[in-house]
Amino acid sequence: MAQATREIERHPEGVAQPGWWIQPTYTAVALGVFSLYSLWEVLFHTNGRYENYLSPFFSPDVTAIGIHVVPALFVVWAPLLFRATCYYYRKAYYRSFFFDPPSCALAEPKGRTSYRGETRFPFVLNNLHRFFFYLAVVVLVFLWIDAVQAFFFPGTGFGVGFGSLLMLVNIVCLTIYTFSCHAWRHMIGGSLDCFSCGANPRFRYGVWRFVTNWNRNHAMWAWISMFTVWATDLYIRLLIMGAIHDPRFF
């Protein structure tokens, strides 16, 4: 009892668990490695296409309109800003990179006397998340087009390759992540005080319930979709480099 009391006094927010550092550590490592890989891919490559496969970092294909100098920079900013302002990712990088705080049961870092949250630059930009959601949906449409085109090979027509399946899995995971977003859930029905007062109340309430079920696992889909984007881009990059061969199943 005395030990617990001393622990509470040390951390006024509660009692820290012994392994509190594990989650922010692996979050920092995973996000850090993904960020470095993304910078390497976006800044040092001008081609993200292998036959009918297009890397998600390079979609939509702006080279079709004459942009060939670091084309990924022209498209990657939209999904990047959507993820950077995502409610889950904000929690993840606040804790892992800024220690703000690193865990629910730990106090703020020493020396911090005031808390201004997301009212100052650049964190105030997180309030634009809803608008970045709109841009992410536009990119999602292009990614669906890319996924369909991945099943049509030059000269042979319809077929199924490992890359085709990987791109399909990626866009499905990205779709679930995007539409399990808190901003989308709020637009569907979170802003209403009364579902039965508007038009088509049963339909809108049903959609809201469906999105809410997805929203409960939003953090899981954030991680899964991040790794599918990573895997899809890396697979296509290795194909471009000639390091691997794309197996065809049909």
C-alpha positions in Angstrom: 0.0 0.0 0.0 2.8 2.4 0.9 4.7 1.6 -2.3 1.5 2.2 -4.4 1.0 5.5 -2.6 4.6 6.6 -3.4 4.1 5.6 -7.0 0.9 7.7 -7.3 2.8 10.7 -5.7 5.5 10.2 -8.3 3.0 10.1 -11.1 -0.1 12.1 -10.2 -2.0 10.8 -13.3 -1.9 7.2 -11.9 0.4 4.2 -11.5 2.7 3.5 -14.4 2.9 -0.1 -15.5 6.4 -1.7 -15.6 6.4 -2.1 -19.4 5.0 1.4 -20.2 7.9 2.2 -22.5 7.3 -0.8 -24.9 4.5 0.6 -26.9 6.0 4.1 -27.6 9.3 2.5 -28.4 8.0 0.1 -31.1 5.7 2.8 -32.4 8.7 5.2 -32.8 10.8 2.5 -34.5 8.0 1.5 -36.9 6.9 5.0 -37.8 10.5 6.2 -38.0 11.6 3.4 -40.4 8.5 3.8 -42.5 9.2 7.6 -42.7 12.8 7.1 -43.7 11.8 4.5 -46.3 9.1 6.9 -47.7 11.7 9.7 -48.0 14.1 7.4 -49.8 11.4 6.3 -52.2 9.8 9.7 -52.9 13.0 11.8 -53.2 15.3 9.4 -55.0 13.1 7.7 -57.6 11.3 9.1 -60.6 9.7 5.8 -61.7 7.1 3.8 -59.7 5.7 1.7 -62.5 6.5 -1.9 -63.5 4.4 -3.0 -66.5 0.8 -2.6 -65.2 1.8 -2.2 -61.6 1.9 1.3 -60.1 3.3 2.0 -56.7 0.9 3.7 -54.3 3.5 6.4 -53.7 3.3 7.4 -57.3 -0.5 7.3 -57.8 -2.0 9.1 -59.6 0.5 8.8 -62.4 1.5 12.4 -62.9 4.1 11.4 -65.5 1.2 11.0 -67.9 0.8 14.8 -67.9 4.5 15.5 -68.3 5.8 15.6 -64.7 8.9 13.5 -64.5 11.1 15.2 -61.9 10.4 13.5 -58.5 6.8 12.8 -59.5 5.9 11.2 -56.1 6.3 14.6 -54.4 3.3 15.9 -56.4 0.9 13.2 -55.1 2.2 11.7 -51.8 1.5 14.9 -49.7 -2.2 14.3 -49.7 -2.3 10.8 -48.0 0.7 11.9 -45.9 -1.2 14.8 -44.4 -4.3 12.6 -43.9 -2.3 10.2 -41.9 -0.3 12.9 -40.1 -3.5 14.5 -38.8 -5.3 11.2 -38.1 -6.6 11.1 -34.5 -4.9 7.7 -33.9 -1.5 8.7 -35.5 -1.5 12.0 -33.5 -1.8 9.9 -30.3 1.0 7.6 -31.6 3.6 10.2 -32.5 2.7 12.5 -29.6 3.6 9.6 -27.2 6.5 8.0 -29.1 8.3 11.1 -30.5 7.3 13.9 -28.2 6.7 12.1 -24.9 3.5 14.1 -24.6 3.0 12.1 -22.3 4.5 8.7 -23.2 1.8 6.8 -21.4 -1.5 7.5 -19.7 -0.1 6.9 -16.2 3.0 9.1 -16.7 3.3 12.8 -16.1 4.3 15.4 -18.7 8.1 15.8 -19.3 9.9 17.9 -16.7 10.1 21.6 -17.4 6.7 21.8 -19.2 4.7 24.3 -17.3 1.8 24.9 -19.7 -0.2 22.9 -22.1 -1.5 24.5 -25.2 -2.5 21.3 -27.1 -3.2 21.9 -30.8 -3.8 25.7 -30.5 -0.3 26.7 -31.8 1.6 26.1 -35.0 2.2 23.6 -36.5 -0.1 21.4 -34.4 -3.1 23.7 -35.1 -3.0 22.3 -38.6 -4.3 19.0 -37.3 -7.7 20.7 -37.2 -7.7 20.5 -41.0 -8.0 16.7 -40.9 -11.5 16.7 -42.4 -10.2 18.5 -45.5 -7.3 16.1 -45.9 -9.9 13.3 -45.7 -11.5 14.6 -48.9 -8.1 14.6 -50.6 -7.4 11.1 -49.4 -10.7 9.9 -50.9 -9.7 11.3 -54.3 -6.3 9.4 -54.1 -8.3 6.3 -53.1 -10.3 6.4 -56.3 -7.0 6.4 -58.3 -5.7 3.6 -56.3 -8.8 1.5 -57.0 -8.2 2.2 -60.7 -4.6 1.1 -60.4 -5.7 -2.1 -58.6 -8.1 -3.0 -61.4 -5.4 -2.2 -64.0 -3.0 -4.5 -62.2 -5.1 -7.5 -63.5 -4.6 -6.5 -67.1 -1.1 -7.2 -68.4 0.4 -5.6 -71.6 0.0 -8.0 -74.5 -1.7 -10.8 -72.7 -4.8 -9.2 -71.2 -6.5 -10.3 -68.0 -4.3 -12.2 -65.6 -3.5 -12.7 -61.9 0.0 -12.0 -60.6 1.3 -11.8 -57.1 1.5 -8.1 -57.5 -2.1 -7.9 -58.6 -3.3 -9.6 -55.4 -0.9 -7.4 -53.3 -2.3 -4.2 -54.8 -5.9 -5.5 -54.3 -5.2 -6.3 -50.6 -3.6 -2.9 -50.2 -6.5 -0.9 -51.6 -9.0 -2.8 -49.6 -7.1 -2.1 -46.4 -6.6 1.5 -47.3 -10.4 1.8 -48.0 -11.3 0.4 -44.6 -8.7 2.6 -42.9 -10.0 5.7 -44.7 -13.7 5.1 -44.1 -13.2 4.1 -40.5 -11.9 7.6 -39.9 -13.3 9.6 -37.0 -14.0 12.5 -39.4 -16.0 10.3 -41.7 -18.0 8.9 -38.8 -18.7 12.4 -37.6 -19.9 13.5 -41.1 -22.1 10.4 -41.4 -24.0 10.9 -38.1 -21.8 12.2 -35.3 -23.0 15.8 -35.9 -26.7 14.9 -35.4 -28.6 15.2 -32.2 -31.5 13.2 -33.6 -31.3 10.6 -36.3 -35.1 10.3 -36.6 -35.4 14.0 -37.3 -33.7 14.0 -40.7 -34.3 12.4 -44.1 -34.0 8.6 -44.4 -33.3 8.2 -40.6 -33.0 4.4 -40.7 -30.6 4.4 -43.6 -28.3 7.1 -42.1 -28.4 5.5 -38.6 -27.5 2.1 -40.2 -24.6 3.6 -42.1 -23.4 5.3 -38.9 -23.6 2.1 -37.0 -21.6 0.3 -39.7 -18.9 3.0 -39.8 -18.8 3.0 -36.0 -18.0 -0.8 -36.0 -15.1 -0.1 -38.4 -14.1 2.9 -36.3 -13.6 0.7 -33.2 -10.6 -0.9 -35.0 -9.3 2.2 -36.7 -5.9 1.9 -35.0 -5.5 -1.6 -36.2 -6.4 -0.6 -39.8 -4.0 2.3 -39.5 -1.1 -0.1 -38.9 -2.3 -2.8 -41.4 -2.7 -0.3 -44.2 0.6 1.4 -43.5 2.4 -2.0 -43.8 0.4 -3.0 -47.0 1.4 0.3 -48.6 5.0 -0.4 -47.6 4.9 -4.0 -48.9 3.3 -3.0 -52.2 5.7 -0.2 -52.9 8.8 -2.4 -51.9 7.5 -5.3 -54.1 7.1 -3.0 -57.1 10.5 -1.4 -56.4 12.2 -4.8 -56.4 10.5 -5.7 -59.6 11.8 -2.5 -61.2 15.3 -3.2 -60.0 15.1 -6.8 -61.4 15.8 -8.3 -58.0 12.7 -10.5 -58.0 10.3 -12.0 -60.5 6.5 -11.6 -60.4 4.8 -15.0 -60.3 1.6 -15.3 -62.5 -1.2 -17.6 -61.3 -3.5 -17.1 -64.2 
